[in-house]
Structures are given as C-alpha cells and as structure tokens.
Amino acid sequence: MSLTQSISSFKKVAVLTALTMLVGGAEISSAATIFQPQNYGPLQGPDSSTSLSYNLFDPSLGTLSSVTFDFAGQFSETNGVNFTANLDVNATILFTVIGTGNGSVQNVTSTATASSAAVVAAFTGLGTFPADFHYQSVCGPGVATCSTGWSGSLDITYNFIPSTAAETPLPAAFPLFATGLGALGLLGWRRKRKAQAIA
C-alpha cells in the first residue's frame, strides 16, 4: 500500500515536473531592454536650443514592442519670469512645460510608454534620431535678469522581444518532457512486474 502511494506520488511529481519544464520553457523568452540615458542643458533665456542624438532600435535585434521616455527637468528662473520649454523627440513625441520662475529650482518629471504602430515604426531602423530642446523666457536686458534656465535628463528605453527568443525554448524543453514520460513508463512497467511476482 505505501509502495503504491509512493509510486503514485512520484508519478504526480514526474508529470508536474515534465509539464513545468515544457510550459516553463516558453517563459524563458522574456522581453529585453536597451537603455539610452542622456543629460542636457543648461539652456538659458531669453531663447536657446540644443539637440541630443539617440540610436534607433536595430530590427536585427528582435521586435520592438514599446518605447519608454523618462523626462526630468530642473527649471531655475528669476522670480516672476515666465518660461516655456519644448522637447520634440524624433518629430513624434512632444513635451511642453510652461511655468513662472520662483527664484529657486522647480523639478518636473514625466514618464510615458508608447506602443502604437506609428511610434514603433518611427523608432525602428538603422542610424540615429534627434531630441530637440527649445527654451524661452521673458528675461534679458531691460526686463529681468536671466537665471540658470533649464537642464535635466531624457532617458529612452526600448522594450523588445529578442529575435532568438522564439526559436530556442520550446525545442529545448521537449527532451525533458520525453524523459519525464519515459520515467513514468518505466515506473508503470516495474509496478506491473512486482504485482505479477506477488501473485
């Protein structure tokens, strides 16, 4: 009786192990990321611009699923001075900050993830794309003294499925599954043989 229970328990464990290896293999193909951090600034009033260059997602690496934009801006402008900051990423993603200086540093952060077909297409290819920054403030001679202005960081992350992910895991799991089934067959055969010997 205890032998049957132990074999039955082992059978369940073997089946669960084999199925886990088979199903678990599909989970090995997880998404990957490419992280591109950059800093910008300072851009000072009354009018200044700069541009950063980022790499497009190389399609030979896999399939791009989404793009994440992490924006952090520090604005230091003279008290009472109005300012406008515009960021244009690859003529696709636009950020605008409008504010009034308070004589100290004001922080603005924003994170956006885009996965539309248009965004994926715009950020896939070979080469680079620009991120253009433009800062304007109502300061200067005869108005108000311009302060440090606008600085910060723009980090762009590509979230993608590697091109080799779909090719490897399941075929690699099949031998493990077959081994589990073989072990079950061997246990069944031994059990029958012992039962015949006892009878």
C-alpha positions as CSV (number, residue, x, y, z in Angstrom):
1,M,0.0,0.0,0.0
2,S,2.7,2.5,0.9
3,L,4.7,1.5,-2.2
4,T,1.7,2.3,-4.4
5,Q,1.2,5.6,-2.7
6,S,4.9,6.5,-3.1
7,I,4.9,5.5,-6.8
8,S,1.6,7.4,-7.3
9,S,3.1,10.4,-5.6
10,F,6.3,10.1,-7.7
11,K,4.2,9.8,-10.8
12,K,2.4,13.1,-10.0
13,V,5.7,14.8,-9.3
14,A,7.2,13.5,-12.5
15,V,4.2,14.6,-14.6
16,L,4.2,18.0,-12.9
17,T,7.9,18.4,-13.4
18,A,7.7,17.4,-17.1
19,L,4.8,19.8,-17.7
20,T,6.5,22.6,-15.8
21,M,9.6,22.1,-17.9
22,L,7.5,22.2,-21.1
23,V,5.4,25.2,-20.2
24,G,8.2,26.9,-18.3
25,G,10.4,26.8,-21.4
26,A,8.1,29.3,-23.0
27,E,8.6,31.8,-20.2
28,I,12.4,31.8,-20.8
29,S,11.8,34.1,-23.8
30,S,11.2,37.2,-21.8
31,A,11.4,40.8,-23.1
32,A,14.7,42.6,-23.2
33,T,15.5,46.3,-22.9
34,I,18.0,48.8,-24.4
35,F,18.6,51.8,-22.1
36,Q,19.9,55.2,-23.5
37,P,20.4,57.8,-20.8
38,Q,21.5,61.4,-21.7
39,N,21.7,64.8,-19.9
40,Y,21.0,68.2,-21.4
41,G,21.4,71.9,-20.5
42,P,21.5,74.3,-19.1
43,L,19.6,76.2,-21.6
44,Q,19.2,79.9,-20.6
45,G,16.8,82.6,-21.6
46,P,15.7,84.6,-23.3
47,D,16.0,82.0,-26.2
48,S,18.2,78.9,-26.5
49,S,18.2,75.5,-28.1
50,T,20.1,72.3,-28.1
51,S,19.8,68.8,-29.6
52,L,20.7,65.3,-28.5
53,S,21.2,62.2,-30.7
54,Y,19.9,58.7,-29.9
55,N,20.2,55.4,-31.7
56,L,17.2,54.0,-33.4
57,F,16.2,50.4,-32.5
58,D,18.1,47.9,-34.7
59,P,15.5,45.5,-36.1
60,S,18.1,42.7,-36.4
61,L,17.9,42.5,-32.5
62,G,14.3,41.5,-32.5
63,T,10.8,43.1,-32.5
64,L,10.3,46.4,-30.8
65,S,7.2,46.4,-28.6
66,S,7.3,49.8,-26.9
67,V,9.4,52.8,-26.2
68,T,9.6,54.4,-22.7
69,F,10.5,58.1,-22.3
70,D,11.8,59.2,-18.9
71,F,12.0,63.0,-18.7
72,A,13.4,65.0,-15.8
73,G,13.7,68.8,-15.9
74,Q,15.1,71.3,-13.5
75,F,13.9,74.9,-14.0
76,S,15.8,77.7,-12.3
77,E,14.4,81.0,-13.3
78,T,14.2,84.5,-11.8
79,N,11.2,85.1,-9.6
80,G,8.2,86.2,-11.7
81,V,9.8,85.4,-15.1
82,N,7.6,83.3,-17.4
83,F,9.2,80.5,-19.3
84,T,8.3,77.9,-21.9
85,A,10.3,74.6,-22.5
86,N,9.6,72.4,-25.6
87,L,11.0,69.0,-26.3
88,D,10.5,67.3,-29.6
89,V,11.6,63.7,-29.8
90,N,12.1,62.4,-33.3
91,A,9.2,64.6,-34.5
92,T,6.9,62.0,-32.8
93,I,6.8,62.7,-29.1
94,L,6.3,66.3,-27.7
95,F,6.7,67.6,-24.2
96,T,5.9,71.1,-23.2
97,V,6.4,72.8,-19.8
98,I,5.0,76.3,-19.2
99,G,5.8,78.0,-15.9
100,T,6.9,81.0,-13.9
101,G,10.2,81.3,-12.1
102,N,10.1,81.5,-8.3
103,G,13.8,82.2,-7.7
104,S,14.7,78.5,-6.8
105,V,14.8,75.2,-8.6
106,Q,11.5,73.7,-9.8
107,N,11.5,70.0,-10.7
108,V,9.3,68.4,-13.4
109,T,9.3,64.7,-14.2
110,S,7.3,62.6,-16.6
111,T,7.3,59.0,-17.8
112,A,5.5,57.8,-20.9
113,T,5.4,54.5,-22.7
114,A,4.2,54.4,-26.3
115,S,3.5,51.2,-28.2
116,S,1.4,52.3,-31.2
117,A,2.4,51.0,-34.6
118,A,3.4,54.6,-35.6
119,V,5.8,55.0,-32.7
120,V,7.3,51.6,-33.1
121,A,7.9,52.3,-36.8
122,A,9.3,55.8,-36.1
123,F,11.9,54.4,-33.7
124,T,12.9,51.3,-35.6
125,G,15.8,51.4,-38.2
126,L,19.5,52.0,-38.5
127,G,21.1,55.3,-37.6
128,T,20.1,58.0,-35.1
129,F,17.3,60.4,-34.4
130,P,17.2,63.8,-32.7
131,A,15.7,65.1,-29.5
132,D,15.4,68.9,-29.8
133,F,15.1,71.2,-26.8
134,H,14.0,74.8,-27.0
135,Y,13.8,77.2,-24.0
136,Q,12.3,80.7,-24.0
137,S,11.9,83.0,-21.0
138,V,10.8,86.6,-20.6
139,C,14.2,87.9,-19.3
140,G,17.1,89.8,-20.6
141,P,18.3,93.4,-20.8
142,G,15.7,95.9,-19.7
143,V,13.3,93.1,-18.5
144,A,14.7,90.8,-15.8
145,T,18.0,89.0,-15.1
146,C,18.0,85.5,-16.7
147,S,18.8,82.7,-14.3
148,T,20.3,79.3,-14.9
149,G,17.4,78.2,-17.0
150,W,16.5,74.6,-18.0
151,S,18.6,71.4,-17.5
152,G,17.9,67.7,-16.9
153,S,17.9,64.3,-18.5
154,L,16.0,62.3,-21.1
155,D,16.3,58.6,-20.9
156,I,14.9,56.4,-23.7
157,T,14.3,52.7,-23.2
158,Y,13.4,50.2,-26.0
159,N,11.3,47.3,-24.8
160,F,11.6,44.4,-27.3
161,I,11.4,40.6,-27.9
162,P,14.8,39.3,-28.9
163,S,14.9,37.7,-32.3
164,T,16.2,34.3,-31.0
165,A,13.8,34.1,-28.1
166,A,11.0,32.3,-30.0
167,E,13.4,29.8,-31.6
168,T,15.1,28.2,-28.6
169,P,13.0,27.5,-25.5
170,L,10.3,25.0,-26.7
171,P,12.6,22.6,-28.7
172,A,15.0,22.6,-25.7
173,A,12.1,21.5,-23.4
174,F,10.9,18.6,-25.5
175,P,13.8,16.2,-24.4
176,L,13.0,17.0,-20.8
177,F,9.3,16.2,-21.4
178,A,10.2,12.9,-23.1
179,T,12.5,11.9,-20.2
180,G,9.6,12.5,-17.8
181,L,7.3,10.3,-19.9
182,G,9.9,7.6,-20.1
183,A,10.3,7.6,-16.4
184,L,6.6,7.2,-15.9
185,G,6.6,4.3,-18.4
186,L,9.4,2.6,-16.5
187,L,7.6,3.0,-13.2
188,G,4.4,1.5,-14.6
189,W,6.3,-1.5,-16.0
190,R,8.1,-2.1,-12.7
191,R,4.8,-1.9,-10.8
192,K,3.2,-4.5,-13.0
193,R,6.1,-6.8,-12.8
194,K,6.1,-6.6,-8.9
195,A,2.3,-7.2,-8.9
196,Q,2.8,-10.3,-11.1
197,A,5.6,-11.6,-8.9
198,I,3.5,-11.2,-5.7
199,A,0.5,-13.0,-7.4
